[in-house]
């Protein structure tokens, strides 16, 4: 665990850093948001930031988003009123921790972040075979391609591999290739020098350099543009990169992992993914089964998420009632583990007692779908429902409706719609510019059920 403390080094927040260090975290300090951003740009990554509430938490989180730095932030403060804590949470902070810090509370925060990133549950035979292979190859430096539907836990598996490798004490750096615009992804991967392009006001270390000595995960690598695929292939082959605007190569020493929810062999046949890059990435393939094909994991996962969200919200432990369990195990989870987690989270929040009843397990009616081996029933729309409407109107309603079903998750929605995440992002941008309300991550029709 790499913890970044942002605040006065001699202030109360430094006590939280000392406690975290005693609990095994690697702790770095920055006096303010500017210093923290400078450290992150220089490649000194972190898994969690703890920031004094008197600082500009909102501005810092906005800067992280603008520079596409994925870093959870916990706010801390001494004698802070409830309003300040609420404002910090609304600004994007994950939690609020009062100061002086309680050792057990700091430990719980660290454990919650670690559990969220590292928990792998696989008791079903379909998953146990994957876990066995993952355990065998984790200790090597082999490049691994992790495939599976959206929501099956590909990034969690990647972190598991890293933690069981000889690079476990070094950084694990992940980058979502689908979430970053094509014209910015190169500098995100390889870094850039000051003045390399408009807006490059300082040198920025890329993910390859940040991961040096450790593991780099290329999430949704299938969404990478062909020109950048060629540069990635060269980096893998030569074990060196060149920053945008740089004057020479930079040697790198990383273990590379990649994920995709697409059939890369099919993408190669279509000409959208380089064949030579595919073979470079696919040294070992770990294919994660969908949750509907590993029913033995539904209850263990549900119990794990119940404990997790009870602890995160300060609730006493809750048990799943028999009716709730029956409802969970009989559902076919089209959203896989991510959908199950959202369902349990809602169940924890709306259950006032010490158990979660069936009525708290809110699953949209009609969501279950048949297994791939069963005949697929084709839904049809009556022509009268569509007559008089333009294709653009129907397409818009389909996209927005699918996004609502997926709680605003772009990757999952694109997978269901059969379009690329880039196409979906462009459609949503156009809808927003037209003044339409587009569901944000975590929002959707189900959320208010």
Number of C-alpha atoms within 10 A of each C-alpha: 19 19 20 26 28 28 24 15 14 9 12 17 24 21 18 24 24 13 18 21 16 12 15 12 18 15 19 18 19 18 16 18 20 13 14 23 18 15 19 19 19 17 18 18 24 22 21 21 21 25 30 28 24 14 17 15 24 17 12 20 20 14 15 16 12 9 13 15 16 16 16 17 24 22 24 28 21 15 8 13 9 9 9 15 20 13 14 24 18 11 16 17 23 15 18 21 22 17 18 16 19 14 15 10 13 17 17 14 20 20 14 16 15 14 13 12 16 18 15 15 17 18 17 16 14 18 21 14 15 17 20 10 13 20 15 11 16 20 16 14 16 15 21 24 26 24 22 18 22 24 23 21 22 24 21 16 23 29 22 20 25 27 18 17 20 14 20 17 13 16 22 25 22 20 22 17 23 22 17 16 13 16 10 11 20 23 22 22 24 24 27 23 18 15 13 17 12 7 8 14 12 14 19 23 22 23 24 30 25 25 24 19 18 23 30 25 26 24 24 24 24 25 21 23 18 14 11 15 21 14 15 19 17 14 19 18 11 12 15 18 23 19 23 21 16 16 9 10 13 15 15 19 14 23 22 22 26 25 26 20 22 19 12 19 14 11 15 16 11 10 11 16 22 21 14 12 17 19 12 15 21 17 11 17 17 20 18 23 17 23 26 23 18 17 21 17 20 25 15 15 20 21 15 16 20 22 19 19 21 16 15 14 11 8 15 11 15 18 16 23 13 12 13 19 19 13 15 23 16 12 16 18 25 23 24 21 21 18 19 22 20 19 21 26 19 19 23 28 14 14 15 12 13 14 17 24 20 17 13 20 24 19 20 13 7 6 12 15 14 13 14 9 6 8 8 10 8 5 5 6 7 7 8 7 8 12 8 8 9 10 9 9 11 11 12 15 11 13 20 21 17 22 27 22 22 28 21 21 21 22 23 24 25 21 16 16 15 11 12 17 21 19 11 20 17 11 15 20 13 12 15 12 9 9 8 12 11 18 21 13 13 13 17 21 16 18 17 8 11
